[in-house]
């Protein structure tokens, strides 16, 4: 199993200097991948998280460096480490535009992009982007078709229900043949089933939709459903790649209640071994969601490398 790390490109301490240092040190330590998220805005009040629940979003979402631009900066100062999005809110961007931006990044980093995509879930962000929420679902599935069409040989064209791309030349094409692997981030059952049909991989975070908190039980259920959906679609089991995102709460002592991979460095390592036993292909920890100081994140990143040993890292 590969181990990656979330870039501290959001939160009160985010800066070009911290992003750059984090990127180069993660690569030097042998981490497999660096990950960024997308958040267009943070509403001041509570937002609706399900049919019955609402929540105030983390304060760290008040300051978020744009994801693709952040990875382009990291691409310029690294050579090996994979660069991933977890996730881009695809429907907030025209597919032809996003296809070109991702292809540009893939060229700039010599084919190291891993593309995590989601539908986006926050109504306020749809309003700000001027996109109707009705495009979720079938519109997201068609979006991925349009994205892949843009990466095919020219001339490019696409004529769908939601998206139309006139016959055109559209370049550059990604370095990776057919485009970067697409990992779909999903929580609800039908969305997970869609990932099993059309994605190169699945990017769960184990969020329990009834309580809007991640749990080990919800994570296992999401992974099992995805793998079942891959089989039901008649796809090879090797296509069922699973990349787990863990938004960790750090702790100084063992035994503190938390989400998957949360706790002390020892407990985080125990969780990584647990995911490896489940057959997960890759996991990464993000410490910025709950505003861990940059110095703490760097210390934990080094500590995990020491505790886990070479079997989880590039040497």
N, C-alpha and C positions, 0 to 999 in steps of 0.2 A: 504494500500500500504506500502511496505517495503522501507526503505531508506538505501543505502550503500554509501561507500566512496572509492575513488581511492587512492591506496597507492603511496606515493612519492618515488617510486623505480627507477625513472629516472629523469634526469635533473641535473644541476650542484651541487645541495645541497644533492643529494641522497647519503645515507650511511646506514650501518647496524644499527647505533644508531638511525637515524631518522625513518627508517622502523620499528624498534622495538617499538619505542615510539608511533608512529602513530597507530600501530596495537593494542597495549594494551589500549591506550586511547579511540580508537573507540569502542572497546568491552566494556570498562567500561561505556561509555556514552550510550550504548544500540543500536548502529548501527547494522543493520542486516547483513552486508556483507562488505568484503574488496576485492578490485579488482586490478589486474595487467594486463598490456598489454605486447605484444611482438614486439620488433623491433630489427632485426638482425644487421642492420647498418644504417647509415645516409649518403647518397651520398653527396659529396661536392657541386655538381651543382644542377640545377633544375631537377626534375623528372616528368615524364609524368603522369598526374592524370586522364586524359580522352582522348578521341580522339582529342580534340581541345584545351586542357589546360595543363599547367605544373605549378609546384610550387616548391619553396625551402622549405624543411621540417623544422619543428621547431628545434631550437638549442637544446632543451631538449632531442631530440633523439640521441644526440652525446654520451650520457652516460646512458645506460639502464641495470639494473640488470636483470638477466635471470628470467623469470616469475615463473616457477615451483619451482626452488630453493628458490626464495624469499618467496613463500607461505609456503614451508616446514619450513623455519626459523620462520615465523609467527605462524605456527601450533604449534611449540614447546613452545610458550609463551602465547597462548590464549587457551580458552576452549570451547567457544560457537559460536563465530561469523563465518558465512559462508565465504569460501575462493574461489574467482572466478577469471577466466581469461576472459578478454575482449579486444582482443581475441588472442588465439594462432593461428598462421598461419599454419594450419594443414599440408598442402601439403609440407612444408619444412622439415617434420619429417617422417621417416618410421612409418606406423601405428602400427606395433607390438612394436616398441620402445616407442612411445608416450603412447600407451595403458598401458605398464608396469609403466612408470613414473607417469601417472595420478593415476593408481591404488595404487602405493606406497604412493603418497601424500594422497589419500583418507584413507588409513590405518593409516598414521601418524597423521591425524587430526580427526580420528574417524568418517569419513563419512560426512565431511562438504564441499566437493568440488562442485562447480558449474562450468561447463566446457563450456566456450564460445569459439567457433571455427569459423574461417574464412578461405577463400581460400588463403589469401595473395594477394596483388595487385601490389606490386612494382617489376618491372622486375629485378632490380639490386639484390634484395634478392633471387629471383629464380636463377640467375646466381651464386651467392655466395654459394647457397645450392646445385648446380649441378642438379636441378630439371627442367624438361621442362615445360614451362608455359602451354603447351597443355593439361596438366592434370586438368586444371581448368574446372569447369562445371561438366561433367559426372564423371570425375576422383575424384572430391570432394565428390560427392554423394556416389561413391563406397568406398571412404576412410572411411566414417562414418560407412558403413556396415562392413568393415574390423575391425574397432575399436571396434564395439560392439561384433563382433565375438570373439575377443581376451578376452573379459570380460565374455563370456559364459563358462559353465563348460568344463573342459578338457575332451577329447583332442580337441584342437583348430585347425581349418583349414579354409582356405579361398582360393578360386580359381576364381579370377576376371580378367577383361581385363587389369587393371592397376597394381593390387596388388595380390601377391600370398604369402600365409603363409602355409608352409608344416604342415601336421598333427603333433601336438606337445603338450607338457604340457607348459603352459604359466601362470605364477603366479608371484606375488599374484593377486587375484581378488579384485576388489573394495569392500569396506564395503557396499556401497549402492547397493542393488540388481539390476543387469543388468547394473551397472555403473552409474556414476554421470549424472544428467540431462544435455543434450547438448543444448546449446543456439547458434543458428547460427547468426553470424553478417553478414549482407548483405545490399547492397544499391541499386543495379540494380534490375529491375523487375523480371527477370527470377530467380535470386538468392533468392529473397524474396519468390517467389512461391515454390522454392525447400525447403526453411525453413518450409513453411506451410505443405509440404508433409511429411517431415522426421524428423524434429527437435522436441525437447521437449519444445522449446521456441525460441523467436526471440529477438535479441539484436541490435536494431537500434540506430543510432546516429543522424538521421535527416539530413544527408549530401545531399545538393543539388548538383547533379553531374554536372550540367551545369556551376556552379560557384565555386565548391569545398568549399562551406561553409555550415554549418548547419543552418537550418531555422525551425521555428515551422510548416510552411506549408509542407515542405518536410517530417518532422517527422510524421505528421498526415497521410500523404499519404502513407508512408511506413507501418505504423501500420494498416491502413485500408486494404491495399493490403494483408498483412500477414493474417489477420483475414479472409478475403475472401478466401485465398488459403487454409486455414485450413478447412473451410466449403466445398470448392470444392473437397477436398481430402476425404470427408466423415468422418472426424475425429471429436470427441467430442469437443464442444466449450471450454470446460475446458482445452483442450490441447493447446489452443492459448495463452500461457503465454508470456507476453511482459516485457522485462527488458531493460530500456532505459539507454544508456550511454550519459552523458553530459560533454563535454569538456569545462569547464566554463572559461570565462573571468571575473575576479573579478573587481568590481568598488567601488569607495568610495562614489559616489553620484548616486541617482536614475536617470533613463532615458537614460543611455548610451547604444547605440546600441550594440547588441551582439547576440550570439547564444542562443539556448534554455537553460534556467536555468542560464544564465549569469547575471551579475550585482552585486548589493549589496546583503547582506544576506537576506534582506526583499524581494527583487525581486526573489531571488533563491527560497525562501519559497513559494512565489506566484506561481512560475512555478511548484513546486512539487504538490501543491494543484490542479493546472490545469491538471497535468498528472493523479492524483488520480480521478478527475472528468471524465477523458477519460477511466477509467478502467484499467490503467496500473498497473501491479502487483508489479513492483519494479523499482526504479531508483537510479542511483548513480552518484555522481559528482566527476570529476577528475580535480584537480586544477594544476597539474604538466605540462599539455600540453603547457600552456603559461607561465611556469616558475615562478609561484607564490612562494615567499619565504616560507620555512617550517614554520616559526613562524606565517606567515599570514594564512597558511592552517590550522594550529592547532587552531588559534583564530576563523576562520570561522566555523570549525567543531564543536566547542563548542557553537558558536552563533546559528547555525542552530538547534542544539539539544534543546536549550533553547526556540527558537521561535516556533518550530514545536510542541513541547509537546509530551506527552506519546503516543498518538494515532499512531505515525509513528515509534515507537521504542520499542525494547524489554525492559521490566521492570522486 
